[in-house]
């Protein structure tokens, strides 16, 4: 009896220890999975948009829609096609009147939400402006996608659009003509100016990690009752009039509602002016890198409010082009509220401030938290289209 009792006690003790080890072993593995998940060791750059999705390393393609949860700034409510199905572009042709299934134009005019991806790398030569409907994401990750040709991209009286990971360049004015805007609906358009992306009465829009150059007019225009827009992580080069935010010099109500955030962008080589040029509205320009300009960097007309926060401005070498700002068509601008707060001015760059000088006054304009200008080089190092391959982390394209 005594031996049986001792054996029973030993077995019970062994079973208890085994269960204890099994349970806490599972917990330890779970904790290990959290601590050593697919996060990159050095991915936390301070760029809160990129850190939100790129720190998942090679799994970005398994949960593409996570991107829509990473928006910051005034455009933070842009959902794009988050609630919709995936649509894959397989055909790089363009038919403005009768777009075929599989083309980009077919996808963007659908009336239901869609998350649009690309089967392969392609260059889409548009025959006229590409008019995007509500609730769309154009996600170029996993391919090298170029949009060029006539008219390029138009967002007119739509909301919740995300454009990510696309090269937009060499856009030319489009002639008047009919174009499909919804399935079975064609309207006559009066032609376009040749902007890369134009927002006209658009709201809740996010343009992220795109590369822009050499269009006939602006690279990005945000005008005429547009608002709540974030332009982030983009690379701009080889252009004159880069970005127009607001169109009408008159005391127009539709322009005064304009709210735009520029964050983590790299304004690169051979740019002349309008980075951006602002009118009427409220503009938060935060943690961007300006590597020289020919005329000016930040301009304004019609009394816009501008908060330039923790940017890096590297002035050109020419002694008469050191000024960051330009007040255009302005006789008395001393009361315009333009503040430089935490900016780093290099190579003799100068920022002429005006109006209120207390950062507390600008708090309603702070659309996202600024990091120190000392971190801007690191946070903008990957601006522009990323190289994203299935099973691998998205990395900077060396060609940028």
C-alpha positions as CSV (number, residue, x, y, z in Angstrom):
1,X,0.0,0.0,0.0
2,X,2.8,2.4,0.9
3,X,4.6,1.7,-2.3
4,X,1.4,2.2,-4.3
5,X,0.8,5.5,-2.5
6,X,4.3,6.7,-3.2
7,X,4.0,5.8,-6.9
8,X,0.6,7.6,-7.1
9,X,2.1,10.7,-5.6
10,X,5.1,10.6,-8.0
11,X,2.7,10.2,-11.0
12,X,0.5,13.1,-9.9
13,X,3.6,15.3,-9.4
14,X,4.9,14.4,-12.8
15,X,1.6,15.1,-14.5
16,X,1.3,18.5,-12.7
17,X,4.8,19.5,-13.8
18,X,4.2,18.4,-17.3
19,X,1.0,20.4,-17.5
20,X,2.7,23.4,-16.0
21,X,5.6,23.2,-18.5
22,X,3.2,22.7,-21.4
23,X,1.0,25.7,-20.4
24,X,3.9,28.1,-19.7
25,X,5.8,26.8,-22.7
26,X,2.9,27.7,-24.9
27,X,2.7,31.1,-23.2
28,X,6.4,31.6,-23.7
29,X,6.2,30.8,-27.4
30,X,3.3,33.1,-27.7
31,X,5.3,35.9,-26.0
32,X,8.2,35.0,-28.2
33,X,6.0,35.3,-31.3
34,X,5.0,38.8,-30.2
35,X,8.5,39.9,-29.4
36,X,10.0,38.4,-32.5
37,X,7.1,38.8,-34.9
38,X,7.8,39.9,-38.5
39,X,8.9,43.3,-37.3
40,X,12.0,44.7,-38.8
41,X,14.7,45.4,-36.2
42,X,15.4,48.9,-37.6
43,X,12.0,49.8,-39.1
44,X,10.9,52.3,-36.4
45,X,12.2,55.5,-38.1
46,X,9.7,57.9,-36.4
47,X,7.7,58.1,-39.7
48,X,4.5,57.1,-38.0
49,X,2.8,56.3,-41.3
50,X,5.4,53.9,-42.5
51,X,6.1,52.4,-39.1
52,X,2.4,51.5,-38.9
53,X,2.5,49.0,-41.8
54,X,6.1,48.5,-42.9
55,X,7.2,47.1,-39.6
56,X,5.3,43.9,-40.5
57,X,8.2,43.1,-42.8
58,X,7.3,40.5,-45.5
59,X,3.6,40.1,-44.6
60,X,2.4,43.4,-46.2
61,X,0.8,41.5,-49.1
62,X,-1.2,39.2,-46.7
63,X,-3.0,42.2,-45.2
64,X,-2.8,45.0,-47.8
65,X,-5.7,46.8,-46.3
66,X,-3.8,47.5,-43.1
67,X,-2.5,50.4,-45.0
68,X,-5.8,52.2,-44.7
69,X,-5.5,52.3,-40.9
70,X,-2.2,54.1,-41.1
71,X,-3.3,57.5,-42.5
72,X,-2.4,60.6,-40.5
73,X,-3.0,64.3,-40.9
74,X,-6.1,66.1,-42.2
75,X,-6.8,63.1,-44.6
76,X,-6.8,60.6,-41.8
77,X,-10.4,59.5,-42.4
78,X,-9.7,58.4,-46.0
79,X,-10.7,54.7,-46.1
80,X,-10.3,54.2,-49.8
81,X,-11.6,50.7,-50.8
82,X,-11.1,49.2,-47.4
83,X,-14.6,47.8,-47.2
84,X,-14.6,46.4,-50.7
85,X,-13.2,43.5,-52.6
86,X,-9.9,43.3,-54.4
87,X,-9.8,44.1,-58.1
88,X,-6.7,43.1,-60.1
89,X,-5.5,45.1,-63.1
90,X,-4.3,42.7,-65.7
91,X,-4.5,44.8,-68.9
92,X,-2.5,48.0,-69.5
93,X,-4.6,49.3,-72.3
94,X,-7.0,52.2,-72.0
95,X,-10.4,52.8,-73.6
96,X,-12.1,55.9,-72.2
97,X,-15.5,55.2,-73.7
98,X,-15.9,51.5,-73.1
99,X,-13.3,50.3,-70.6
100,X,-12.6,46.6,-70.5
101,X,-12.7,44.4,-67.4
102,X,-9.1,44.1,-66.2
103,X,-8.1,47.6,-67.0
104,X,-7.4,50.3,-64.5
105,X,-10.2,52.6,-65.9
106,X,-12.8,49.8,-65.5
107,X,-11.9,49.4,-61.8
108,X,-11.9,53.1,-60.8
109,X,-15.3,53.9,-62.3
110,X,-17.2,51.2,-60.4
111,X,-19.8,52.5,-57.9
112,X,-18.8,50.1,-55.1
113,X,-15.7,50.2,-53.0
114,X,-12.7,48.4,-54.5
115,X,-9.1,47.8,-53.5
116,X,-7.2,47.9,-56.8
117,X,-3.9,46.0,-57.2
118,X,-1.8,45.0,-60.2
119,X,-1.0,41.6,-61.6
120,X,2.4,42.7,-63.0
121,X,4.5,45.8,-63.7
122,X,3.0,48.0,-66.4
123,X,2.9,51.5,-68.0
124,X,-0.6,52.8,-68.5
125,X,-0.7,55.4,-71.3
126,X,-4.0,57.2,-70.7
127,X,-5.9,58.5,-73.7
128,X,-7.7,61.0,-71.6
129,X,-8.1,61.9,-67.9
130,X,-8.8,58.9,-65.5
131,X,-11.8,59.9,-63.4
132,X,-11.9,58.0,-60.1
133,X,-15.1,57.2,-58.3
134,X,-15.7,57.2,-54.5
135,X,-14.2,54.6,-52.2
136,X,-11.2,53.4,-54.2
137,X,-7.7,52.4,-53.3
138,X,-5.0,52.2,-56.1
139,X,-2.3,50.1,-54.5
140,X,0.8,49.7,-56.7
141,X,2.8,47.6,-54.2
142,X,4.1,44.4,-55.7
143,X,4.6,45.9,-59.2
144,X,6.2,48.9,-60.9
145,X,3.2,50.9,-62.1
146,X,3.5,54.0,-64.2
147,X,0.6,56.3,-65.1
148,X,1.3,58.7,-67.9
149,X,-0.3,60.1,-71.1
150,X,-3.2,62.5,-71.5
151,X,-5.0,64.0,-68.6
152,X,-3.8,61.6,-65.9
153,X,-5.7,61.3,-62.7
154,X,-8.8,63.3,-61.7
155,X,-10.8,63.2,-58.4
156,X,-13.9,65.3,-58.9
157,X,-16.6,65.6,-56.2
158,X,-15.6,62.2,-54.7
159,X,-14.4,61.1,-51.3
160,X,-12.4,58.3,-49.6
161,X,-9.7,57.7,-52.2
162,X,-6.2,56.4,-51.5
163,X,-3.4,56.4,-54.1
164,X,-0.3,54.6,-53.1
165,X,2.8,53.3,-54.8
166,X,2.4,54.7,-58.3
167,X,4.7,56.6,-60.7
168,X,2.9,59.6,-62.2
169,X,4.8,61.5,-64.9
170,X,4.8,63.1,-68.3
171,X,1.1,63.9,-68.2
172,X,-0.1,66.0,-71.1
173,X,-3.3,68.1,-71.6
174,X,-6.2,66.1,-72.8
175,X,-8.6,67.3,-75.5
176,X,-12.4,67.7,-75.1
177,X,-14.3,64.5,-75.5
178,X,-16.6,61.8,-73.9
179,X,-15.3,59.6,-71.1
180,X,-16.9,56.9,-68.9
181,X,-17.4,58.0,-65.3
182,X,-19.6,55.2,-64.1
183,X,-20.7,51.9,-65.6
184,X,-23.0,52.8,-68.5
185,X,-22.6,56.6,-67.9
186,X,-20.5,58.8,-70.2
187,X,-20.1,62.5,-70.0
188,X,-18.4,65.1,-72.2
189,X,-15.3,66.7,-70.6
190,X,-13.9,70.0,-71.7
191,X,-10.3,68.8,-71.6
192,X,-7.7,69.0,-68.8
193,X,-4.5,70.9,-68.1
194,X,-2.1,68.0,-67.8
195,X,-1.8,67.8,-64.0
196,X,-0.5,64.6,-62.5
197,X,-3.3,64.3,-59.9
198,X,-6.1,66.9,-59.7
199,X,-8.6,67.1,-56.8
200,X,-11.7,69.2,-57.6
201,X,-14.2,69.2,-54.8
202,X,-12.7,66.0,-53.4
203,X,-12.6,65.1,-49.7
204,X,-10.9,62.5,-47.5
205,X,-8.0,61.8,-49.8
206,X,-4.6,60.3,-49.1
207,X,-1.7,60.3,-51.6
208,X,1.2,58.3,-50.3
209,X,4.6,56.9,-51.5
210,X,4.1,58.0,-55.1
211,X,6.8,59.5,-57.4
212,X,6.0,62.5,-59.6
213,X,7.9,64.3,-62.3
214,X,7.6,66.3,-65.6
215,X,3.9,67.0,-66.2
216,X,2.6,69.8,-68.4
217,X,0.9,71.7,-65.5
218,X,1.1,70.8,-61.8
219,X,2.1,67.5,-60.3
220,X,-0.7,67.8,-57.7
221,X,-3.5,70.3,-57.6
222,X,-6.0,70.4,-54.8
223,X,-8.7,73.0,-55.6
224,X,-12.3,74.1,-55.6
225,X,-14.0,72.9,-52.4
226,X,-11.5,70.1,-51.8
227,X,-10.5,69.4,-48.2
228,X,-9.1,67.0,-45.7
229,X,-6.2,65.7,-47.7
230,X,-2.9,64.2,-46.7
231,X,0.1,64.1,-49.1
232,X,2.8,62.0,-47.6
233,X,6.0,60.1,-48.4
234,X,6.1,61.2,-52.0
235,X,9.1,62.1,-54.1
236,X,9.0,65.1,-56.5
237,X,11.6,66.1,-59.1
238,X,12.2,67.7,-62.5
239,X,9.3,70.1,-62.5
240,X,8.4,73.8,-62.4
241,X,5.0,74.4,-60.6
242,X,4.9,71.4,-58.3
243,X,1.8,71.7,-56.2
244,X,-1.2,74.1,-56.1
245,X,-3.4,74.1,-53.0
246,X,-6.3,76.4,-53.7
247,X,-7.3,78.0,-57.0
248,X,-9.3,81.2,-56.5
249,X,-7.7,84.5,-55.3
250,X,-11.2,85.9,-54.5
251,X,-12.7,85.7,-51.0
252,X,-14.2,82.4,-51.9
253,X,-15.9,80.3,-49.2
254,X,-15.1,77.0,-51.0
255,X,-11.4,77.6,-50.8
256,X,-11.4,78.6,-47.1
257,X,-12.4,75.1,-46.0
258,X,-9.3,73.6,-47.5
259,X,-7.2,71.6,-45.0
260,X,-4.1,69.8,-46.3
261,X,-1.2,68.0,-44.5
262,X,2.2,67.6,-46.2
263,X,4.3,65.1,-44.3
264,X,7.5,63.1,-45.0
265,X,7.8,64.2,-48.6
266,X,11.1,64.7,-50.4
267,X,11.2,67.7,-52.7
268,X,14.2,66.7,-54.8
269,X,16.3,67.9,-57.7
270,X,15.4,70.5,-60.3
271,X,12.2,71.9,-58.8
272,X,11.4,75.5,-59.3
273,X,8.4,76.6,-57.1
274,X,5.1,75.8,-55.5
275,X,6.1,73.2,-52.9
276,X,3.3,74.1,-52.3
277,X,1.6,77.4,-53.3
278,X,-1.4,77.9,-51.0
279,X,-4.5,79.9,-51.0
280,X,-7.1,80.8,-48.2
281,X,-7.1,77.5,-46.3
282,X,-5.1,75.9,-43.4
283,X,-1.9,74.0,-44.2
284,X,0.3,71.9,-42.0
285,X,3.7,71.3,-43.6
286,X,5.6,68.8,-41.3
287,X,8.8,66.8,-41.4
288,X,9.5,67.3,-45.1
289,X,12.9,67.5,-46.8
290,X,13.6,70.2,-49.3
291,X,16.8,69.7,-51.2
292,X,17.2,73.1,-53.0
293,X,14.8,75.0,-55.2
294,X,15.2,77.5,-58.0
295,X,12.7,80.2,-57.1
296,X,11.0,79.5,-53.8
297,X,9.7,76.5,-51.7
298,X,6.5,77.6,-49.9
299,X,4.4,80.3,-51.5
300,X,1.0,81.7,-50.8
301,X,-1.7,84.0,-52.1
302,X,-4.9,85.3,-50.5
303,X,-3.9,85.0,-46.9
304,X,-3.5,81.3,-46.2
305,X,-2.5,80.1,-42.8
306,X,0.7,78.0,-42.9
307,X,2.4,76.1,-40.1
308,X,5.8,74.9,-41.3
309,X,6.9,72.5,-38.6
310,X,10.2,70.6,-38.2
311,X,11.1,70.5,-41.9
312,X,14.6,70.6,-43.4
313,X,15.2,73.4,-46.0
314,X,18.5,73.2,-47.9
315,X,18.8,76.4,-49.9
316,X,20.3,76.5,-53.4
317,X,23.8,77.7,-53.8
318,X,22.8,80.9,-55.7
319,X,23.0,83.8,-53.2
320,X,19.7,85.4,-54.3
321,X,17.5,82.3,-53.9
322,X,17.9,81.6,-50.2
323,X,14.4,82.6,-49.2
324,X,12.0,79.7,-48.5
325,X,8.8,81.7,-48.8
326,X,7.1,83.9,-51.3
327,X,3.9,86.0,-50.9
328,X,2.5,86.3,-54.4
329,X,0.3,89.2,-55.5
330,X,0.4,90.6,-52.0
331,X,0.7,94.2,-51.0
332,X,0.3,93.9,-47.3
333,X,1.0,90.4,-45.9
334,X,2.3,91.3,-42.5
335,X,-0.8,89.9,-40.8
336,X,-0.8,86.6,-42.7
337,X,-0.2,83.8,-40.2
338,X,2.9,81.9,-41.4
339,X,5.0,80.3,-38.7
340,X,8.3,78.3,-38.9
341,X,8.5,76.2,-35.8
342,X,11.4,73.8,-35.3
343,X,12.5,74.0,-39.0
344,X,16.2,73.4,-39.8
345,X,17.5,76.1,-42.3
346,X,20.6,75.0,-44.1
347,X,23.0,76.5,-46.6
348,X,21.8,80.0,-45.8
349,X,18.1,79.3,-46.1
350,X,15.8,82.0,-44.7
351,X,12.1,81.7,-43.7
352,X,10.2,85.0,-43.4
353,X,7.5,84.7,-40.8
354,X,4.5,86.9,-40.4
355,X,1.3,87.2,-38.3
356,X,1.0,85.3,-35.0
357,X,4.3,83.9,-33.6
358,X,2.9,81.8,-30.7
359,X,2.7,78.1,-31.5
360,X,-0.3,77.9,-29.2
361,X,-2.3,80.0,-31.7
362,X,-1.6,77.3,-34.4
363,X,-2.7,74.3,-32.3
364,X,-6.0,73.8,-34.3
365,X,-3.8,73.4,-37.4
366,X,-1.6,70.7,-36.0
367,X,-2.9,67.7,-37.8
368,X,-0.3,65.2,-36.6
369,X,2.6,65.2,-34.2
370,X,5.9,66.6,-35.5
371,X,9.3,64.9,-34.8
372,X,12.5,66.8,-34.5
373,X,14.0,68.1,-37.7
374,X,17.1,66.1,-36.8
375,X,15.2,63.0,-37.7
376,X,13.8,64.2,-41.1
377,X,16.6,62.8,-43.3
378,X,15.9,59.3,-41.8
379,X,12.1,59.7,-42.0
380,X,12.1,60.8,-45.6
381,X,14.9,58.5,-46.9
382,X,12.3,56.2,-48.5
383,X,10.0,58.8,-50.0
384,X,8.6,57.9,-53.4
385,X,7.5,54.5,-54.8
386,X,8.9,51.6,-52.8
387,X,10.2,48.3,-54.2
388,X,7.7,45.7,-52.8
389,X,8.1,42.1,-53.7
390,X,5.9,39.2,-52.5
391,X,7.6,37.6,-49.5
392,X,10.0,40.4,-48.9
393,X,9.9,43.8,-47.1
394,X,9.2,46.9,-49.0
395,X,12.5,48.8,-49.5
396,X,13.6,52.0,-51.1
397,X,14.1,52.1,-54.9
398,X,17.6,53.1,-55.6
399,X,16.6,54.8,-58.8
400,X,14.7,57.6,-56.8
